[in-house]
C-alpha cells in the first residue's frame, strides 16, 4: 500500500459512519481507504456502463417515436376508411331509394 503522509480529521454523520464501519478492513482508517479505493476502481466502469445504457435508451426512444408515428398514420387511415365506409353506406341507401 502507498505511504500515508496525510493526517486528516473528518466529521461524519451516523449514516456515513455506519457505512464505513461495515466496509471491509481492520480499522476505521483502513475501512475508509478501502471504500475510497473501491469507489475509484468502480468509477470508470460505471461511467462506461452509463454511456452504453444512455445509447441504448436513445435507440429505444427513436424506435418508440417511429412506432408512435406509424400508429398515428394507422389511425389516420382507419378514420379515412371509416369515413369511406359511411359514404359507401349512404350511397347504397341512395341507390336503393332510386331503384
C-alpha positions in Angstrom: 0.0 0.0 0.0 1.1 3.6 -0.6 2.8 5.6 2.1 0.3 7.5 4.2 1.6 11.1 4.6 -1.8 12.8 5.0 -3.1 13.2 8.5 -6.7 14.5 8.5 -9.6 14.7 10.9 -13.1 14.4 9.5 -16.6 14.7 10.8 -19.2 12.1 9.6 -22.9 11.6 10.0 -24.0 8.4 11.7 -25.2 7.1 8.4 -21.8 7.5 6.7 -20.0 6.2 9.8 -22.1 3.1 9.8 -21.4 2.6 6.1 -17.7 2.9 6.5 -17.6 0.7 9.6 -19.4 -2.1 7.7 -16.9 -2.0 4.8 -14.0 -4.5 4.7 -10.9 -3.7 6.7 -9.3 -3.9 10.1 -9.8 -0.4 11.5 -11.7 2.8 10.6 -8.7 4.2 8.6 -8.3 1.0 6.5 -12.0 0.6 6.0 -12.3 4.2 4.8 -9.3 3.9 2.5 -10.6 0.6 1.1 -14.0 2.2 0.5 -12.5 5.2 -1.4 -10.2 2.9 -3.4 -13.2 0.6 -4.3 -15.1 3.6 -5.5 -12.2 4.9 -7.6 -11.8 1.4 -9.2 -15.5 1.2 -10.0 -16.0 4.7 -11.3 -14.7 4.3 -14.8 -16.5 1.0 -15.5 -19.8 2.6 -14.2 -19.3 5.7 -16.4 -18.8 3.4 -19.4 -21.9 1.4 -18.4 -23.9 4.6 -18.1 -22.8 5.7 -21.5 -23.8 2.4 -23.1 -27.2 2.5 -21.3 -27.7 6.1 -22.5 -27.0 5.0 -26.1 -29.5 2.1 -25.7 -32.1 4.4 -24.3 -31.6 6.8 -27.2 -32.1 4.0 -29.7 -35.2 2.8 -27.9 -36.6 6.4 -27.9 -36.0 6.5 -31.7 -37.9 3.2 -32.1 -40.7 4.4 -29.9 -41.0 7.6 -31.9 -41.1 5.7 -35.1 -43.8 3.4 -33.7 -45.8 6.3 -32.5 -45.6 7.9 -36.0 -46.8 4.6 -37.6 -49.6 4.3 -35.0 -50.7 7.8 -35.8 -50.7 7.1 -39.5 -52.6 3.9 -39.0 -55.2 5.9 -37.0 -55.4 8.4 -39.9 -56.0 5.5 -42.4 -58.6 3.9 -40.1 -60.5 7.2 -39.8 -60.4 7.6 -43.6 -61.6 4.1 -44.1 -64.4 4.6 -41.6 -65.4 7.8 -43.4 -65.4 6.0 -46.8 -67.5 3.2 -45.3 -70.0 5.7 -44.1 -70.1 7.3 -47.5 -70.5 3.9 -49.2 -73.4 3.1 -46.9 -75.0 6.5 -47.7 -74.5 5.9 -51.4 -76.0 2.4 -51.1 -79.1 3.8 -49.3 -79.5 6.5 -52.1 -79.1 3.8 -54.8 -81.8 1.7 -53.1 -84.1 4.7 -53.0 -83.5 5.4 -56.6 -84.2 1.8 -57.7 
